[in-house]
Amino acid sequence: MKQKSRYIWTNIKLVCTIVPIVLFMIVIYFVLVRNEIVSLSKAKLALESQNYAEDISTWADSVLNEMTIYKSMVEKIGLDNEETYEMMATSAGTHSAYPYGLYIGDEQGNYYDSSGWIPGDDFVVTERDWYKEGLAHDSFAFGEPYVDAMTGGTCVSATARLHTGSTISVMAADVYLDYAAQLVNEITESEIETAFFVTKESRLILADSDSTMVGNTLSPETDSLLYQNVNRLLDAEVIGQREVFGDNASIYYVNINMIEDTDWYFVTCMNQKVVDKNLWKIEFPMLIVAITSALLLFAVTSKFSQEMNSIRKKAKRDPLTNLWNRNGFEECIRLALEENPGQGLLLIIDMDNFKLVNDQLGHPVGDKVLQDFSCLLESYFNRNKDVVSRLGGDEFAVFIGRNISVAEAEAMLNKFIGLVHQHLDDKYPAQNLSASIGAAFASHNESYNFLYQNADKALYEAKENGKNGFHIR
């Protein structure tokens, strides 16, 4: 009997010793994993927000670049040439961002609209906001957004002053922000609850996952507490991530990004309850079985780490071609220049006449052309230290990270330009596709930005010399 009692007492002591240790380990794991998942969720929110902010920035840049092409052609041909207006008429109904095309007004009250719209007698060109905005800059830029009375959506005038003679003229287009609306709806399909674009100065909401908010102005009187607190962050010029209160005492992780080349903010909001809900799925089995809970914690941490790694990798890759994107390419080249200063050749490559593919054959064919061109780049520039990238649109870049002479570079580029015709002429004969290349050699103590500027200038010179060629600086 005593032996049995000692056995029971020994087991009780053993249990009393082990159980607190196990419980302590569970609590430690619980706290660590909770903190890690919250941290990863915040990082995921920041990364996704940054990716979508870059998407809208790329879209805005492509729209302005397209208009710049029209502007250059108008300035080259002149306003007194009928060919100018025939060319401008092609802008109407062609571009989804500005479906009504381009229009021009001058200080004498003359007005031309590509869509064929004829203003009434009370229409005074020089009193229009777009005309006044255009006088302030020679390059295309977005003005103050407004709500379209016909569609109820938001749009913005893109304007630039023309240099075509002694008469002051402005070219403009009404850009609709449907793409921004698409992005806010897309990003809120997962864990992000609210997303919207808002202007810096007027605080006009351009696009919102809650369509009823579009066209409203952020202010301290806004009904939603979440929007009020976001407005306070914007007043304080906060960029990045903060925690704020929303309605019903909810806590939100709010991420704010500034869109390049615009005065727009991109705001994303994740409800802490979403994170807590995900945590509860982990906490419940932990409370049932200690070992199962511990294994599950490790599994979830691993899953989130893999997801973060996947997001980081995707953030540096172009989704269409799987080449390095601009950020990934820049990071690779900066590292290469640090490891081997003064060694390498940077190429910036534009596909000539690519716009004709999208206009005449459609964007799906255009995407296929970009993919074919990417494959050609990867197969041709395939040595160990070659880095190939799609910077955006039809602009690509290659860094040859080894010593190479001018003669070798010229021979290599001549051969590549010939390969472009060999691969694309038969498939797309009517579009006359070719490549223009700007090349710049790296030198000691030279930064990536300086090297890129040199290559970009070389590309400009190659295009000035008639495209379908290269220039080396």
C-alpha positions as CSV (number, residue, x, y, z in Angstrom):
1,M,0.0,0.0,0.0
2,K,2.8,2.4,0.9
3,Q,4.6,1.5,-2.3
4,K,1.5,2.3,-4.3
5,S,1.1,5.6,-2.4
6,R,4.8,6.5,-3.1
7,Y,4.2,5.6,-6.8
8,I,1.1,7.8,-6.9
9,W,2.9,10.7,-5.1
10,T,5.9,10.3,-7.4
11,N,3.6,10.6,-10.5
12,I,1.9,13.6,-8.9
13,K,5.2,15.3,-8.4
14,L,6.3,14.4,-11.9
15,V,3.0,15.8,-13.4
16,C,3.3,18.9,-11.2
17,T,6.8,19.4,-12.5
18,I,6.2,18.7,-16.2
19,V,2.8,20.3,-16.6
20,P,3.9,23.8,-15.6
21,I,6.9,23.5,-17.9
22,V,4.7,22.3,-20.8
23,L,2.2,25.1,-20.1
24,F,5.0,27.6,-19.9
25,M,6.3,26.4,-23.3
26,I,2.8,26.6,-24.8
27,V,2.4,30.2,-23.5
28,I,5.9,31.1,-24.9
29,Y,5.1,29.6,-28.3
30,F,1.7,31.2,-28.2
31,V,3.1,34.7,-27.6
32,L,5.9,34.3,-30.0
33,V,3.7,33.0,-32.8
34,R,1.1,35.6,-32.2
35,N,3.7,38.4,-32.5
36,E,5.2,36.8,-35.5
37,I,1.9,36.4,-37.4
38,V,0.8,39.9,-36.6
39,S,4.2,41.2,-37.8
40,L,4.0,39.1,-41.0
41,S,0.4,40.2,-41.6
42,K,1.5,43.8,-41.3
43,A,4.5,43.2,-43.6
44,K,2.2,41.5,-46.1
45,L,-0.1,44.4,-46.1
46,A,2.8,46.8,-46.7
47,L,4.1,44.7,-49.6
48,E,0.8,44.3,-51.3
49,S,0.1,48.0,-50.9
50,Q,3.4,48.9,-52.4
51,N,2.9,46.5,-55.3
52,Y,-0.5,48.0,-56.2
53,A,0.9,51.5,-55.7
54,E,3.6,50.7,-58.2
55,D,1.0,49.3,-60.6
56,I,-1.0,52.5,-60.6
57,S,2.2,54.5,-60.9
58,T,3.3,52.4,-63.9
59,W,-0.2,52.9,-65.5
60,A,-0.1,56.6,-65.0
61,D,3.4,56.8,-66.4
62,S,2.4,54.8,-69.5
63,V,-0.7,57.0,-70.1
64,L,1.5,60.2,-69.9
65,N,4.1,58.6,-72.1
66,E,1.5,57.8,-74.8
67,M,0.3,61.3,-74.8
68,T,3.8,62.6,-75.0
69,I,4.3,60.7,-78.2
70,Y,1.3,62.5,-79.7
71,K,2.6,65.8,-78.4
72,S,6.0,65.3,-80.0
73,M,4.4,64.5,-83.3
74,V,2.1,67.5,-83.2
75,E,5.1,69.8,-82.4
76,K,7.0,68.2,-85.2
77,I,4.3,68.4,-87.9
78,G,2.7,71.7,-86.7
79,L,-0.8,72.9,-86.1
80,D,-1.3,74.3,-89.6
81,N,-0.9,70.8,-91.2
82,E,-4.0,68.7,-91.8
83,E,-2.0,65.6,-91.1
84,T,-1.8,66.7,-87.5
85,Y,-5.5,66.5,-87.0
86,E,-5.8,63.2,-88.9
87,M,-3.2,61.8,-86.5
88,M,-4.9,63.2,-83.4
89,A,-8.2,61.7,-84.5
90,T,-6.7,58.3,-84.0
91,S,-6.5,59.0,-80.2
92,A,-10.3,58.9,-79.9
93,G,-11.8,55.5,-79.1
94,T,-8.4,53.9,-79.0
95,H,-7.2,54.2,-75.4
96,S,-9.3,52.9,-72.5
97,A,-7.8,55.5,-70.1
98,Y,-8.8,58.5,-72.3
99,P,-11.5,57.1,-74.6
100,Y,-12.5,60.5,-76.0
101,G,-9.0,61.2,-77.2
102,L,-6.9,64.4,-77.1
103,Y,-8.0,68.0,-77.6
104,I,-6.1,71.3,-78.2
105,G,-7.0,74.9,-77.3
106,D,-5.0,78.1,-77.8
107,E,-5.0,81.7,-76.5
108,Q,-7.0,82.9,-79.4
109,G,-9.9,80.7,-78.5
110,N,-9.4,78.0,-81.2
111,Y,-10.4,74.5,-80.1
112,Y,-10.0,71.1,-81.7
113,D,-11.4,67.9,-80.1
114,S,-10.4,64.4,-81.5
115,S,-13.8,63.0,-80.5
116,G,-15.6,65.5,-82.8
117,W,-17.3,67.3,-79.9
118,I,-18.1,70.9,-80.8
119,P,-18.4,73.3,-77.8
120,G,-21.2,75.9,-77.4
121,D,-20.7,79.6,-77.8
122,D,-20.2,80.0,-74.1
123,F,-17.1,77.8,-74.2
124,V,-14.1,80.0,-73.5
125,V,-10.9,78.0,-73.9
126,T,-8.7,80.3,-71.8
127,E,-11.0,80.1,-68.9
128,R,-11.0,76.3,-68.7
129,D,-9.1,74.7,-65.8
130,W,-7.3,72.3,-68.1
131,Y,-6.0,75.2,-70.2
132,K,-4.7,77.0,-67.2
133,E,-3.1,73.9,-65.8
134,G,-1.4,73.1,-69.1
135,L,0.3,76.6,-69.2
136,A,2.3,75.7,-66.1
137,H,4.3,72.8,-67.6
138,D,5.9,71.6,-70.9
139,S,5.5,67.9,-70.1
140,F,2.3,66.1,-69.6
141,A,1.1,66.0,-66.0
142,F,-2.2,65.3,-64.2
143,G,-4.3,68.2,-62.9
144,E,-6.9,68.3,-60.1
145,P,-9.3,65.4,-60.4
146,Y,-13.1,65.9,-60.6
147,V,-16.3,63.9,-60.8
148,D,-17.6,63.4,-64.3
149,A,-21.2,64.6,-64.4
150,M,-22.2,62.1,-67.1
151,T,-20.7,58.9,-65.7
152,G,-20.5,59.7,-61.9
153,G,-16.9,58.4,-61.9
154,T,-13.7,60.4,-61.3
155,C,-11.4,61.6,-64.0
156,V,-8.5,64.0,-64.3
157,S,-7.2,66.2,-67.1
158,A,-3.7,65.4,-68.3
159,T,-2.2,68.6,-69.9
160,A,0.9,70.0,-71.4
161,R,1.9,73.2,-73.2
162,L,2.6,72.9,-76.9
163,H,5.6,74.5,-78.6
164,T,4.3,74.9,-82.1
165,G,4.8,78.6,-82.9
166,S,4.2,82.0,-81.4
167,T,0.6,81.2,-80.4
168,I,0.3,79.7,-76.9
169,S,-1.5,76.3,-77.1
170,V,-2.3,73.5,-74.7
171,M,-2.9,69.8,-75.4
172,A,-5.0,67.8,-73.0
173,A,-7.1,64.7,-72.5
174,D,-9.7,63.6,-69.9
175,V,-8.2,60.5,-68.2
176,Y,-10.8,58.2,-66.5
177,L,-9.6,56.3,-63.4
178,D,-11.3,53.0,-64.1
179,Y,-8.0,51.2,-63.6
180,A,-7.7,52.6,-60.1
181,A,-11.2,51.3,-59.4
182,Q,-10.2,47.9,-60.6
183,L,-7.1,47.8,-58.4
184,V,-9.0,48.8,-55.1
185,N,-11.6,46.1,-55.8
186,E,-8.9,43.5,-56.6
187,I,-6.8,44.1,-53.5
188,T,-9.8,43.9,-51.2
189,E,-10.7,40.4,-52.4
190,S,-8.5,38.9,-49.7
191,E,-7.7,40.1,-46.2
192,I,-7.6,43.9,-46.9
193,E,-11.0,45.3,-45.9
194,T,-10.8,48.9,-47.4
195,A,-8.7,50.5,-50.1
196,F,-8.9,53.8,-51.8
197,F,-7.1,56.5,-53.8
198,V,-7.3,60.1,-52.5
199,T,-5.7,63.4,-53.6
200,K,-3.2,65.1,-51.5
201,E,-4.6,68.7,-51.6
202,S,-8.4,68.4,-52.1
203,R,-8.7,65.0,-50.4
204,L,-11.1,63.9,-53.2
205,I,-11.6,60.1,-53.2
206,L,-10.8,59.0,-56.7
207,A,-11.5,55.3,-56.3
208,D,-12.7,53.3,-53.4
209,S,-13.6,49.6,-52.6
210,D,-16.8,51.2,-51.2
211,S,-18.2,52.7,-54.4
212,T,-20.5,55.1,-52.4
213,M,-17.4,56.9,-51.2
214,V,-16.1,57.8,-54.7
215,G,-16.3,61.5,-55.4
216,N,-16.6,62.4,-51.7
217,T,-14.0,64.4,-49.9
218,L,-12.1,63.2,-46.8
219,S,-12.6,65.6,-43.9
220,P,-13.0,65.6,-40.1
221,E,-16.7,65.5,-40.7
222,T,-16.6,62.3,-42.7
223,D,-19.1,59.8,-41.2
224,S,-16.6,56.9,-40.9
225,L,-14.2,57.1,-37.9
226,L,-11.7,55.1,-39.9
227,Y,-11.7,57.7,-42.7
228,Q,-11.5,60.5,-40.2
229,N,-8.4,59.0,-38.6
230,V,-6.9,58.4,-42.1
231,N,-7.5,62.1,-42.8
232,R,-5.6,63.0,-39.7
233,L,-2.6,60.8,-40.8
234,L,-2.7,62.6,-44.1
235,D,-2.8,66.0,-42.4
236,A,0.4,64.9,-40.5
237,E,1.9,63.8,-43.9
238,V,2.4,60.2,-42.6
239,I,3.6,57.7,-45.1
240,G,3.9,54.1,-44.2
241,Q,1.9,52.0,-41.7
242,R,0.0,53.0,-38.6
243,E,-2.6,51.5,-36.3
244,V,-5.8,53.6,-36.0
245,F,-9.3,53.1,-34.6
246,G,-12.3,52.5,-36.8
247,D,-16.0,52.3,-36.2
248,N,-17.3,49.9,-33.4
249,A,-13.9,50.3,-31.6
250,S,-12.2,48.2,-34.3
251,I,-8.4,48.6,-34.7
252,Y,-7.1,48.8,-38.3
253,Y,-3.6,48.5,-39.7
254,V,-3.5,51.4,-42.2
255,N,-0.8,51.6,-44.9
256,I,-0.3,54.9,-46.9
257,N,1.7,55.1,-50.1
258,M,2.4,58.1,-52.2
259,I,1.9,57.5,-56.0
260,E,4.9,58.7,-58.0
261,D,4.4,61.5,-60.5
262,T,1.0,62.4,-59.0
263,D,-0.4,64.0,-55.9
264,W,-2.4,60.9,-55.0
265,Y,-2.2,58.7,-51.9
266,F,-3.1,54.9,-52.0
267,V,-4.6,53.9,-48.6
268,T,-5.2,50.3,-47.6
269,C,-6.8,49.2,-44.3
270,M,-6.8,45.7,-42.7
271,N,-9.0,45.0,-39.7
272,Q,-7.2,43.5,-36.8
273,K,-10.1,41.1,-36.4
274,V,-9.0,39.4,-39.6
275,V,-5.7,38.7,-38.1
276,D,-7.3,37.6,-34.8
277,K,-9.5,35.3,-36.7
278,N,-6.6,33.7,-38.3
279,L,-4.9,33.4,-34.9
280,W,-7.8,31.7,-33.3
281,K,-7.5,28.9,-35.9
282,I,-4.1,28.3,-34.4
283,E,-4.8,28.9,-30.8
284,F,-7.7,26.5,-30.4
285,P,-5.8,23.3,-31.2
286,M,-3.0,24.6,-29.1
287,L,-5.3,24.6,-26.1
288,I,-6.4,21.0,-26.8
289,V,-3.2,19.2,-27.3
290,A,0.2,20.7,-26.4
291,I,2.3,18.7,-28.9
292,T,-0.1,19.2,-31.8
293,S,-0.4,22.9,-31.0
294,A,3.4,23.3,-31.0
295,L,3.7,21.5,-34.3
296,L,0.9,23.6,-35.7
297,L,2.6,26.8,-34.6
298,F,5.8,25.8,-36.4
299,A,3.8,24.9,-39.5
300,V,1.9,28.2,-39.5
301,T,5.1,30.2,-39.0
302,S,6.7,28.3,-41.9
303,K,3.7,28.9,-44.1
304,F,3.7,32.6,-43.4
305,S,7.5,32.8,-44.0
306,Q,7.1,31.0,-47.3
307,E,4.3,33.3,-48.3
308,M,6.5,36.3,-47.4
309,N,9.4,34.9,-49.4
310,S,7.0,34.4,-52.3
311,I,5.7,37.9,-52.0
312,R,9.2,39.3,-51.9
313,K,10.2,37.3,-55.0
314,K,7.1,38.3,-56.9
315,A,7.6,42.0,-55.9
316,K,10.9,41.9,-57.9
317,R,9.6,40.0,-61.0
318,D,7.5,41.2,-63.9
319,P,4.3,39.1,-63.9
320,L,3.9,38.9,-67.7
321,T,7.5,37.9,-68.7
322,N,8.9,36.7,-65.3
323,L,12.0,38.9,-66.0
324,W,13.3,41.1,-63.2
325,N,11.2,44.2,-62.9
326,R,12.7,47.7,-62.4
327,N,13.2,47.4,-58.7
328,G,14.7,43.9,-58.9
329,F,17.0,44.8,-61.8
330,E,18.2,47.9,-60.0
331,E,19.1,45.9,-56.9
332,C,21.0,43.3,-59.0
333,I,23.0,46.0,-60.8
334,R,23.9,47.9,-57.7
335,L,25.3,44.7,-56.1
336,A,27.2,43.9,-59.4
337,L,28.7,47.4,-59.4
338,E,29.7,47.0,-55.7
339,E,31.4,43.7,-56.3
340,N,33.1,44.7,-59.6
341,P,33.4,48.5,-59.9
342,G,33.9,49.8,-63.4
343,Q,32.9,46.5,-65.0
344,G,29.9,45.9,-67.2
345,L,27.7,47.3,-70.0
346,L,24.1,48.5,-69.4
347,L,21.7,48.3,-72.3
348,I,18.2,50.0,-72.4
349,I,16.1,48.5,-75.2
350,D,12.9,49.8,-76.6
351,M,10.7,47.9,-79.0
352,D,10.0,50.2,-81.9
353,N,6.4,50.5,-83.2
354,F,5.1,48.2,-80.5
355,K,2.1,50.4,-80.0
356,L,0.9,49.4,-83.4
357,V,0.6,45.8,-82.2
358,N,-1.7,46.7,-79.4
359,D,-3.7,49.1,-81.6
360,Q,-4.0,46.9,-84.6
361,L,-3.9,43.3,-83.2
362,G,-5.1,43.8,-79.6
363,H,-3.4,43.7,-76.2
364,P,-3.4,39.8,-75.9
365,V,-1.2,39.7,-79.1
366,G,0.8,42.6,-77.6
367,D,1.4,40.5,-74.5
368,K,2.5,37.6,-76.6
369,V,5.0,39.8,-78.5
370,L,6.4,41.0,-75.2
371,Q,6.8,37.4,-74.0
372,D,8.5,36.4,-77.3
373,F,10.8,39.4,-77.1
374,S,11.6,38.5,-73.5
375,C,12.5,34.9,-74.5
376,L,14.7,36.2,-77.2
377,L,16.5,38.5,-74.7
378,E,17.0,35.6,-72.2
379,S,18.3,33.2,-74.9
380,Y,20.7,35.7,-76.4
381,F,22.0,37.3,-73.2
382,N,22.5,34.1,-71.3
383,R,25.9,34.2,-69.8
384,N,26.5,33.9,-66.1
385,K,26.7,37.6,-65.3
386,D,24.0,38.7,-67.7
387,V,20.9,40.2,-66.1
388,V,17.7,40.7,-68.2
389,S,14.8,42.9,-67.1
390,R,11.5,44.4,-68.3
391,L,11.4,47.9,-66.9
392,G,7.8,48.5,-68.0
393,G,5.7,48.6,-71.2
394,D,7.9,47.9,-74.1
395,E,11.1,49.0,-72.4
396,F,13.6,46.4,-71.4
397,A,17.1,46.4,-70.0
398,V,20.2,44.1,-69.9
399,F,23.3,44.4,-67.8
400,I,26.4,42.5,-69.1
401,G,28.4,42.1,-66.0
402,R,31.8,41.3,-67.5
403,N,34.5,43.1,-69.3
404,I,33.6,43.7,-73.0
405,S,35.3,45.9,-75.6
406,V,33.5,48.4,-77.8
407,A,34.1,46.3,-80.9
408,E,32.6,43.2,-79.1
409,A,29.6,45.3,-78.0
410,E,28.9,46.6,-81.5
411,A,29.1,43.1,-83.0
412,M,26.9,41.7,-80.3
413,L,24.2,44.5,-80.7
414,N,24.3,44.3,-84.5
415,K,23.6,40.6,-84.3
416,F,20.8,41.0,-81.8
417,I,19.0,43.6,-83.9
418,G,19.2,41.2,-86.8
419,L,17.8,38.4,-84.6
420,V,14.8,40.7,-83.7
421,H,13.9,41.0,-87.3
422,Q,14.5,37.3,-87.9
423,H,12.1,36.4,-85.1
424,L,9.4,39.0,-85.6
425,D,9.2,40.2,-89.2
426,D,7.4,37.0,-90.4
427,K,4.9,37.0,-87.6
428,Y,4.1,40.8,-87.6
429,P,5.1,42.1,-91.0
430,A,2.7,45.0,-91.0
431,Q,3.9,46.5,-87.7
432,N,7.6,46.8,-88.7
433,L,8.9,45.8,-85.3
434,S,12.5,46.5,-84.4
435,A,14.7,47.5,-81.5
436,S,16.4,50.7,-80.4
437,I,19.2,50.2,-77.9
438,G,21.1,52.7,-75.7
439,A,24.3,51.3,-74.2
440,A,26.7,52.7,-71.6
441,F,29.8,51.3,-70.1
442,A,30.3,51.3,-66.3
443,S,33.2,53.2,-64.9
444,H,34.9,53.2,-61.5
445,N,33.0,55.0,-58.7
446,E,30.0,55.3,-60.9
447,S,26.5,55.0,-59.4
448,Y,23.7,53.0,-60.9
449,N,21.7,56.2,-61.4
450,F,24.5,57.8,-63.4
451,L,25.0,54.6,-65.5
452,Y,21.3,54.4,-66.2
453,Q,21.1,58.1,-67.2
454,N,24.0,57.5,-69.7
455,A,22.3,54.5,-71.2
456,D,19.0,56.4,-71.4
457,K,20.7,59.3,-73.2
458,A,22.2,56.8,-75.6
459,L,18.8,55.3,-76.3
460,Y,17.4,58.8,-77.0
461,E,20.2,59.3,-79.5
462,A,19.6,55.9,-81.1
463,K,15.9,56.9,-81.6
464,E,16.9,60.3,-82.9
465,N,19.0,58.5,-85.5
466,G,16.0,56.7,-86.9
467,K,15.4,53.8,-84.5
468,N,16.3,50.1,-85.4
469,G,19.8,50.6,-84.2
470,F,22.0,51.3,-81.2
471,H,24.2,54.0,-79.8
472,I,27.0,53.4,-77.2
473,R,28.2,56.1,-74.8
